[in-house]
């Protein structure tokens, strides 16, 4: 299938949904956005993406207020906050044709399982976004850094549809790759998110630089990584120690970067506590991993963000 | 010596110093207070202690702006916040006669050592206050609950001077007792303070009831107790498991009580992080105790209260 023939729905039109969906639309794909608060503005003015000093304008955007208006598509990009996964029960069914794929771009663990339980494992794919984005106004996205996306099937090897979607992203100028073991990739990403997103909130607003500059917190961050590493390995994911070292080393370049969860918390938005801390802790504990720091961090974050 | 013949200086005239010093003065002891901000008010109006629906007025109070004006005494009650221990280097020497005892009523670990290093171990005694107090205005103390005090020598058995001071406190209506092993008592008190004072801040304002009502935080509280218990035992202090159970059980009666550290933090005052968390963690780690939760809590609190 030609990438531009793919019919794509974007459910969850926050920064991630608008950025990836907007670039795909800009590249000529048939992208249909479900929108709520921003619907009228985007129907009138389209999407604007500020990236690397340039501005990408997507003047004509197919934005709808319900998924019934969108109807069945080839791929659903799921980009709602994991804290509102419950809403998918109503949003997804109108989008489903016989072969519709559900591609979750959400954070953390448990999202593929959520979709598989409801609409069948064979539909489910996942993507990991390595990107720094901010929605600064209705339909306006600021892109700060990175942007690559790793896409894989859920518990299956890379398929033709993965390669098609990777090609569509690549054609839209997005660095993308197919991954054989999606869940291993999720754990690799969590190795950074668990300590840095978590401590940023638990320490009441600590940037990456703040954590690294504090000998005690830096040690705790690395120990949280080791706990996650042990859990991931017990669950069958091969991740070398050197990867954890590298996660610390590469973080120095981020300087005063605020992890996305810290921004959510500071701005009063829900924090994805279950997907990033709760589910990894439960899965690790389920296979006998000792995770005292993650357990304490999770319970603190639940309370802090309640 | 007749209790009323004891010449007592109170250094640190916050809630603890004014409450215990005020009751001793009310009972006829010669008590001299070092005061700063409240000096003029207390010289004019004395001290007022609201307790159990009654009001104790101490109209004439010997309050001074310097310890040089107070001069040598028999006992110095040390009640400054541990975060300002450095100021004692200048405050204590004018109060010292040949046999002057230094009785620290401060929280946590390390205060007796601080005094012993500077003025000799033989002078040093410690007292543990089990009391809920609040200074509501200059010279005005609200007493909410409890009030008992446990007094002992530092690394020595109970002495005549301990018995004298216990008698003086008893005569002032304060439930007091002599303890053989002061440092063991400090660890017993820390078993409660480490989890409940610590989680109250780390969870961004959680009362005792909040911690107990959250299955996860209650479990973490008990695990923090177990870490402290292991450290205390390795340091030679015999504390039974049943004591830790009892600390959880008795806490239910405290309901929405705010630990003192939480109030300090919420009101922007220094929190005694080193005395309550740092020193126990260092001492425990020094004898090989595994304290991952306490270590993480300590580093979070250092950052949060910085």
Interface residues (C-beta under 8 A of the other chain):
Chain A: X199 X202 X203 X204 X206 X210 X214 X216 X217 X219 X220 X223 X292 X293 X295 X296 X297 X298 X299 X300 X302 X303 X304
Chain B: X199 X202 X203 X204 X206 X210 X214 X216 X217 X219 X220 X223 X292 X293 X295 X296 X297 X298 X299 X300 X302 X303 X304
